[in-house]
Amino acid sequence: MNAPYPPPPPPPAAGRDRTTLWGILGIVTGLLCCGILGIVFGYLSIRDAKRFGRSPLLGWLAIAFGVINLIASAIIRSRGNYYSPYWYR
């Protein structure tokens, strides 16, 4: 009737956990200004998430938004619409 307790979880790796920081930076830069930075920050977030045993969701979102930003920028530039259609007419 006396079952042994499971072993305690391993301690986190030494260093600072910046998974959330990289993920938020990636999402913001991926959405607003630079898709390449969003992809880089997303990769850093996923790398830290694996290292510290956390969820890589923010990293994947940052990469997705960075790719969407790059595709949208390429479409806008290929059509010649560098400015907003309501400005600079």
LOTOR-207259 format. One record per atom (N, C-alpha, C, CB): residue in one letter; residue number from 1; chain; x negated, y negated, z. Coordinates in steps of 0.1 Angstrom, whole numbers, plus 2048, in hexadecimal, padded with zeros to 3 digits. Each point is the difference from the previous one (the first is absolute). Glycine has a CB too. Layout:
N
<a; NUM; A; <X; Y; Z>>
...
//
This chain:
89
<m; 1; A; <7F8; 80C; 800>>
<m; 1; A; <808; 7F4; 800>>
<m; 1; A; <7F8; 7F3; 800>>
<m; 1; A; <811; 80D; 80C>>
<n; 2; A; <7E3; 7F5; 7F8>>
<n; 2; A; <7F6; 7F4; 800>>
<n; 2; A; <7F9; 7FF; 7F2>>
<n; 2; A; <7FD; 802; 819>>
<a; 3; A; <808; 7F6; 7DF>>
<a; 3; A; <7FA; 7FE; 7F3>>
<a; 3; A; <7F5; 7F6; 801>>
<a; 3; A; <816; 807; 7F4>>
<p; 4; A; <7DF; 7FB; 805>>
<p; 4; A; <7F6; 7F6; 801>>
<p; 4; A; <804; 7F3; 7F8>>
<p; 4; A; <7EE; 812; 803>>
<y; 5; A; <80D; 7E3; 801>>
<y; 5; A; <803; 7F4; 7F9>>
<y; 5; A; <7F8; 7FF; 7F3>>
<y; 5; A; <805; 7F4; 816>>
<p; 6; A; <800; 805; 7E0>>
<p; 6; A; <7F8; 7FF; 7F4>>
<p; 6; A; <7F4; 7F7; 802>>
<p; 6; A; <815; 803; 7F2>>
<p; 7; A; <7E1; 7FE; 806>>
<p; 7; A; <7F4; 7F8; 803>>
<p; 7; A; <803; 7F1; 7FC>>
<p; 7; A; <7F1; 813; 7FB>>
<p; 8; A; <809; 7E4; 80C>>
<p; 8; A; <802; 7F2; 7FD>>
<p; 8; A; <7FC; 7FC; 7F2>>
<p; 8; A; <7FD; 7FB; 819>>
<p; 9; A; <809; 7FB; 7E1>>
<p; 9; A; <7FC; 7FC; 7F3>>
<p; 9; A; <7F2; 7FB; 800>>
<p; 9; A; <818; 7FA; 7FA>>
<p; 10; A; <7E1; 807; 7FA>>
<p; 10; A; <7F2; 7FB; 800>>
<p; 10; A; <800; 7F1; 801>>
<p; 10; A; <7F9; 813; 7F2>>
<p; 11; A; <7FC; 7E7; 814>>
<p; 11; A; <7FF; 7F2; 801>>
<p; 11; A; <7FF; 7FA; 7F2>>
<p; 11; A; <7F5; 802; 817>>
<p; 12; A; <80F; 7F1; 7E8>>
<p; 12; A; <7FF; 7FA; 7F3>>
<p; 12; A; <7F1; 7FD; 7FC>>
<p; 12; A; <817; 7F6; 803>>
<a; 13; A; <7E6; 809; 7F1>>
<a; 13; A; <7F3; 7FE; 7FB>>
<a; 13; A; <7FB; 7F2; 806>>
<a; 13; A; <804; 80E; 7EB>>
<a; 14; A; <7EF; 7F1; 817>>
<a; 14; A; <7FA; 7F4; 805>>
<a; 14; A; <801; 7F5; 7F5>>
<a; 14; A; <7F0; 80D; 80F>>
<g; 15; A; <812; 7E7; 7F6>>
<g; 15; A; <801; 7F5; 7F7>>
<g; 15; A; <80E; 7F9; 801>>
<g; 15; A; <7F0; 80B; 7F0>>
<r; 16; A; <812; 7EB; 808>>
<r; 16; A; <80D; 7F9; 800>>
<r; 16; A; <80A; 805; 7F6>>
<r; 16; A; <7F3; 7EC; 808>>
<d; 17; A; <819; 815; 7FC>>
<d; 17; A; <80B; 805; 7F7>>
<d; 17; A; <805; 7F4; 7F9>>
<d; 17; A; <806; 814; 80F>>
<r; 18; A; <7F7; 7EA; 7E4>>
<r; 18; A; <805; 7F5; 7F9>>
<r; 18; A; <80A; 804; 7F5>>
<r; 18; A; <7EA; 7F4; 805>>
<t; 19; A; <81D; 817; 7FD>>
<t; 19; A; <809; 805; 7F6>>
<t; 19; A; <80B; 7F6; 7FD>>
<t; 19; A; <7FB; 817; 808>>
<t; 20; A; <80B; 7E4; 802>>
<t; 20; A; <80B; 7F6; 7FF>>
<t; 20; A; <7FB; 7F3; 7F9>>
<t; 20; A; <80C; 80A; 814>>
<l; 21; A; <7E8; 7F2; 7F1>>
<l; 21; A; <7FB; 7F3; 7FA>>
<l; 21; A; <7FE; 802; 7F1>>
<l; 21; A; <7F4; 7FB; 816>>
<w; 22; A; <805; 80F; 7E6>>
<w; 22; A; <7FD; 802; 7F1>>
<w; 22; A; <80D; 802; 7F9>>
<w; 22; A; <7EA; 80B; 805>>
<g; 23; A; <820; 7FC; 801>>
<g; 23; A; <80D; 802; 7F9>>
<g; 23; A; <808; 7F3; 7FE>>
<g; 23; A; <800; 817; 80A>>
<i; 24; A; <800; 7E1; 800>>
<i; 24; A; <808; 7F3; 7FF>>
<i; 24; A; <7F9; 7F7; 7F6>>
<i; 24; A; <808; 803; 818>>
<l; 25; A; <7EA; 7FC; 7E9>>
<l; 25; A; <7F9; 7F8; 7F7>>
<l; 25; A; <802; 805; 7F1>>
<l; 25; A; <7EF; 7FB; 812>>
<g; 26; A; <811; 812; 7EC>>
<g; 26; A; <802; 805; 7F3>>
<g; 26; A; <80E; 7FD; 7FB>>
<g; 26; A; <7F0; 812; 805>>
<i; 27; A; <81A; 7EF; 803>>
<i; 27; A; <80E; 7FD; 7FC>>
<i; 27; A; <801; 7F1; 7FC>>
<i; 27; A; <809; 813; 80E>>
<v; 28; A; <7F2; 7E5; 7FA>>
<v; 28; A; <801; 7F1; 7FE>>
<v; 28; A; <7F9; 7FC; 7F3>>
<v; 28; A; <802; 7FC; 819>>
<t; 29; A; <7F1; 809; 7E6>>
<t; 29; A; <7F9; 7FC; 7F4>>
<t; 29; A; <805; 807; 7F4>>
<t; 29; A; <7EC; 7FC; 80E>>
<g; 30; A; <819; 810; 7F3>>
<g; 30; A; <805; 807; 7F5>>
<g; 30; A; <80D; 7F9; 7FB>>
<g; 30; A; <7F6; 815; 808>>
<l; 31; A; <812; 7E6; 801>>
<l; 31; A; <80D; 7FA; 7FC>>
<l; 31; A; <7FE; 7F1; 7FB>>
<l; 31; A; <80B; 80F; 810>>
<l; 32; A; <7EC; 7EA; 7F6>>
<l; 32; A; <7FF; 7F2; 7FE>>
<l; 32; A; <7F6; 7FB; 7F5>>
<l; 32; A; <808; 7FE; 817>>
<c; 33; A; <7EC; 808; 7EA>>
<c; 33; A; <7F5; 7F9; 7F8>>
<c; 33; A; <7F8; 80A; 7F8>>
<c; 33; A; <7FF; 7EF; 810>>
<c; 34; A; <7FB; 81B; 7F6>>
<c; 34; A; <7F6; 808; 7F9>>
<c; 34; A; <802; 80E; 801>>
<c; 34; A; <7F0; 7EE; 804>>
<g; 35; A; <814; 819; 7F2>>
<g; 35; A; <804; 80E; 800>>
<g; 35; A; <7F3; 809; 803>>
<g; 35; A; <813; 7FB; 7F0>>
<i; 36; A; <7E2; 801; 80B>>
<i; 36; A; <7F4; 808; 803>>
<i; 36; A; <7FC; 800; 80F>>
<i; 36; A; <7F8; 7FA; 7E9>>
<l; 37; A; <809; 7FA; 81D>>
<l; 37; A; <7FE; 800; 80F>>
<l; 37; A; <80A; 808; 807>>
<l; 37; A; <7F6; 7E9; 7FE>>
<g; 38; A; <816; 817; 7FE>>
<g; 38; A; <80B; 809; 806>>
<g; 38; A; <7FC; 80F; 7FF>>
<g; 38; A; <811; 7EE; 7FB>>
<i; 39; A; <7EA; 816; 7FA>>
<i; 39; A; <7FC; 80E; 7FE>>
<i; 39; A; <7F4; 803; 809>>
<i; 39; A; <808; 800; 7E8>>
<v; 40; A; <7EE; 7F7; 819>>
<v; 40; A; <7F4; 802; 808>>
<v; 40; A; <804; 801; 80F>>
<v; 40; A; <7F2; 7F4; 7EF>>
<f; 41; A; <816; 802; 815>>
<f; 41; A; <804; 801; 80E>>
<f; 41; A; <809; 80C; 803>>
<f; 41; A; <7FF; 7E7; 801>>
<g; 42; A; <809; 81D; 7F6>>
<g; 42; A; <808; 80D; 801>>
<g; 42; A; <7F7; 80C; 802>>
<g; 42; A; <812; 7F6; 7F3>>
<y; 43; A; <7E3; 80B; 805>>
<y; 43; A; <7F7; 80B; 801>>
<y; 43; A; <7F9; 800; 80E>>
<y; 43; A; <7FC; 7FF; 7E7>>
<l; 44; A; <800; 7F5; 81E>>
<l; 44; A; <7FA; 7FF; 80D>>
<l; 44; A; <80A; 804; 80B>>
<l; 44; A; <7F1; 7ED; 7F8>>
<s; 45; A; <81C; 80F; 806>>
<s; 45; A; <80A; 804; 80A>>
<s; 45; A; <802; 810; 800>>
<s; 45; A; <80B; 7E9; 7FD>>
<i; 46; A; <7F5; 81D; 7F8>>
<i; 46; A; <802; 80E; 7FF>>
<i; 46; A; <7F4; 807; 806>>
<i; 46; A; <80E; 7FE; 7EC>>
<r; 47; A; <7E6; 7FD; 811>>
<r; 47; A; <7F4; 806; 806>>
<r; 47; A; <7FF; 7FF; 80F>>
<r; 47; A; <7F4; 7FA; 7EB>>
<d; 48; A; <810; 7FB; 81A>>
<d; 48; A; <801; 7FF; 80F>>
<d; 48; A; <80B; 808; 806>>
<d; 48; A; <7F6; 7E9; 7FE>>
<a; 49; A; <815; 818; 7FB>>
<a; 49; A; <80B; 808; 805>>
<a; 49; A; <7FC; 80F; 801>>
<a; 49; A; <810; 7F0; 7F6>>
<k; 50; A; <7E9; 815; 801>>
<k; 50; A; <7FB; 80E; 800>>
<k; 50; A; <7F6; 801; 80C>>
<k; 50; A; <803; 803; 7E7>>
<r; 51; A; <7F4; 7F3; 81A>>
<r; 51; A; <7F6; 801; 80B>>
<r; 51; A; <806; 800; 80E>>
<r; 51; A; <7F0; 7F4; 7F0>>
<f; 52; A; <81A; 804; 812>>
<f; 52; A; <806; 7FF; 80D>>
<f; 52; A; <80D; 808; 802>>
<f; 52; A; <7F5; 7E9; 801>>
<g; 53; A; <80F; 81E; 7F5>>
<g; 53; A; <80C; 809; 802>>
<g; 53; A; <80D; 7F8; 800>>
<g; 53; A; <7F2; 810; 80C>>
<r; 54; A; <80F; 7E5; 7EC>>
<r; 54; A; <80C; 7F8; 800>>
<r; 54; A; <807; 802; 7F2>>
<r; 54; A; <7F6; 7EF; 810>>
<s; 55; A; <815; 80B; 7EF>>
<s; 55; A; <808; 801; 7F3>>
<s; 55; A; <7FA; 7F7; 7F5>>
<s; 55; A; <814; 805; 80E>>
<p; 56; A; <7EA; 800; 7E6>>
<p; 56; A; <7FA; 7F8; 7F5>>
<p; 56; A; <80B; 7F8; 7F8>>
<p; 56; A; <7ED; 811; 7FF>>
<l; 57; A; <81F; 7EE; 806>>
<l; 57; A; <80A; 7F9; 7F9>>
<l; 57; A; <7FD; 7F2; 7FB>>
<l; 57; A; <810; 80E; 80D>>
<l; 58; A; <7EB; 7EA; 7FC>>
<l; 58; A; <7FD; 7F2; 7FD>>
<l; 58; A; <7F5; 800; 7F4>>
<l; 58; A; <805; 7F9; 818>>
<g; 59; A; <7F2; 810; 7E9>>
<g; 59; A; <7F6; 800; 7F5>>
<g; 59; A; <806; 804; 7F3>>
<g; 59; A; <7EF; 806; 810>>
<w; 60; A; <81A; 804; 7F0>>
<w; 60; A; <806; 803; 7F3>>
<w; 60; A; <809; 7F5; 7FB>>
<w; 60; A; <800; 818; 807>>
<l; 61; A; <807; 7E1; 802>>
<l; 61; A; <808; 7F5; 7FC>>
<l; 61; A; <7F7; 7F5; 7FA>>
<l; 61; A; <811; 805; 811>>
<a; 62; A; <7E4; 7F8; 7F5>>
<a; 62; A; <7F7; 7F6; 7FB>>
<a; 62; A; <7FB; 803; 7F2>>
<a; 62; A; <7F9; 7FB; 817>>
<i; 63; A; <803; 812; 7E7>>
<i; 63; A; <7FC; 804; 7F3>>
<i; 63; A; <80B; 7FF; 7F5>>
<i; 63; A; <7F0; 810; 80B>>
<a; 64; A; <81C; 7F4; 7F9>>
<a; 64; A; <80C; 7FF; 7F7>>
<a; 64; A; <802; 7F1; 7FC>>
<a; 64; A; <80A; 815; 80A>>
<f; 65; A; <7F6; 7E2; 800>>
<f; 65; A; <803; 7F2; 7FD>>
<f; 65; A; <7F5; 7FA; 7F8>>
<f; 65; A; <80D; 7FE; 815>>
<g; 66; A; <7E6; 807; 7ED>>
<g; 66; A; <7F5; 7FB; 7F8>>
<g; 66; A; <801; 804; 7F2>>
<g; 66; A; <7F2; 801; 814>>
<v; 67; A; <812; 80B; 7E9>>
<v; 67; A; <802; 805; 7F3>>
<v; 67; A; <80C; 7F9; 7F9>>
<v; 67; A; <7F6; 817; 807>>
<i; 68; A; <815; 7E7; 800>>
<i; 68; A; <80B; 7F9; 7FB>>
<i; 68; A; <7FC; 7F2; 7FC>>
<i; 68; A; <810; 80E; 80E>>
<n; 69; A; <7E8; 7EB; 7FA>>
<n; 69; A; <7FB; 7F3; 7FE>>
<n; 69; A; <7F8; 800; 7F3>>
<n; 69; A; <800; 7FA; 818>>
<l; 70; A; <7F7; 80F; 7E7>>
<l; 70; A; <7F7; 801; 7F4>>
<l; 70; A; <808; 802; 7F3>>
<l; 70; A; <7EE; 809; 80E>>
<i; 71; A; <81C; 800; 7F2>>
<i; 71; A; <808; 803; 7F5>>
<i; 71; A; <809; 7F3; 7FC>>
<i; 71; A; <801; 819; 806>>
<a; 72; A; <805; 7E1; 804>>
<a; 72; A; <808; 7F4; 7FE>>
<a; 72; A; <7F7; 7F5; 7FA>>
<a; 72; A; <810; 806; 812>>
<s; 73; A; <7E4; 7F8; 7F3>>
<s; 73; A; <7F7; 7F6; 7FB>>
<s; 73; A; <7FC; 802; 7F2>>
<s; 73; A; <7F8; 7FD; 817>>
<a; 74; A; <806; 810; 7E6>>
<a; 74; A; <7FC; 803; 7F2>>
<a; 74; A; <80C; 7FE; 7F6>>
<a; 74; A; <7F0; 811; 809>>
<i; 75; A; <81C; 7F2; 7FB>>
<i; 75; A; <80C; 7FD; 7F8>>
<i; 75; A; <802; 7F2; 7FE>>
<i; 75; A; <80A; 815; 808>>
<i; 76; A; <7F5; 7E3; 803>>
<i; 76; A; <802; 7F1; 7FF>>
<i; 76; A; <7F5; 7FA; 7F7>>
<i; 76; A; <80A; 800; 816>>
<r; 77; A; <7EA; 804; 7EB>>
<r; 77; A; <7F5; 7FB; 7F8>>
<r; 77; A; <801; 804; 7F1>>
<r; 77; A; <7F1; 800; 814>>
<s; 78; A; <814; 80C; 7EA>>
<s; 78; A; <801; 805; 7F2>>
<s; 78; A; <80B; 7F8; 7F8>>
<s; 78; A; <7F7; 817; 807>>
<r; 79; A; <813; 7E5; 801>>
<r; 79; A; <80B; 7F9; 7FA>>
<r; 79; A; <7FD; 7F1; 7FE>>
<r; 79; A; <810; 810; 80A>>
<g; 80; A; <7E5; 7EB; 7FC>>
<g; 80; A; <7FD; 7F2; 7FF>>
<g; 80; A; <806; 7F7; 80A>>
<g; 80; A; <7FC; 804; 7E8>>
<n; 81; A; <80B; 801; 821>>
<n; 81; A; <807; 7F8; 80A>>
<n; 81; A; <7F7; 7FF; 80D>>
<n; 81; A; <817; 808; 7F8>>
<y; 82; A; <7E0; 7EF; 807>>
<y; 82; A; <7F7; 7FE; 80B>>
<y; 82; A; <806; 7F8; 80B>>
<y; 82; A; <7ED; 801; 7F0>>
<y; 83; A; <81D; 7F6; 80D>>
<y; 83; A; <806; 7F8; 80A>>
<y; 83; A; <80F; 804; 801>>
<y; 83; A; <7F1; 7ED; 7FB>>
<s; 84; A; <815; 80F; 810>>
<s; 84; A; <80E; 803; 802>>
<s; 84; A; <808; 7FA; 7F5>>
<s; 84; A; <7FD; 800; 819>>
<p; 85; A; <80E; 806; 7E2>>
<p; 85; A; <807; 7FB; 7F5>>
<p; 85; A; <807; 7F3; 803>>
<p; 85; A; <804; 817; 7F9>>
<y; 86; A; <7FE; 7E5; 814>>
<y; 86; A; <807; 7F4; 803>>
<y; 86; A; <7F6; 7F4; 803>>
<y; 86; A; <813; 80E; 809>>
<w; 87; A; <7E1; 7F5; 7F8>>
<w; 87; A; <7F6; 7F6; 803>>
<w; 87; A; <7F8; 7FE; 7F3>>
<w; 87; A; <7FE; 806; 818>>
<y; 88; A; <7FC; 7EE; 7E7>>
<y; 88; A; <7F7; 7FD; 7F5>>
<y; 88; A; <806; 801; 7F2>>
<y; 88; A; <7EE; 808; 80F>>
<r; 89; A; <81E; 7F4; 7F0>>
<r; 89; A; <806; 801; 7F2>>
<r; 89; A; <7FE; 7F4; 7F9>>
<r; 89; A; <811; 80F; 808>>
//
